[in-house]
Amino acid sequence: MSGLGVIIQDWKGLVMESACYGLNANLQPHIAEAMAIHKGILLAGSVGLLPAVLESDTLNVVNTISTGDGLC
């Protein structure tokens, strides 16, 4: 079982939205991070908080998203 967490903050660091998701799967860390980013973007869009700045501590996932390399 894996879990994903998303926190959306404003420019002052105040939490605007948050969510957690349980998954019935064992995911590799970079896959879980990519899924959390996706869920975060969907959440931000659903509450009108786009455009947004993405922050993550998983550099390879951020680089893949930024460049589009390896995306389907």
Secondary structure, DSSP 8 states (H G I E B T S, - for coil): -EEEEEEEE-TTS-EEEEEEEEESS---HHHHHHHHHHHHHHHHHHTT--S-----S-HHHHHHHHH-TT--
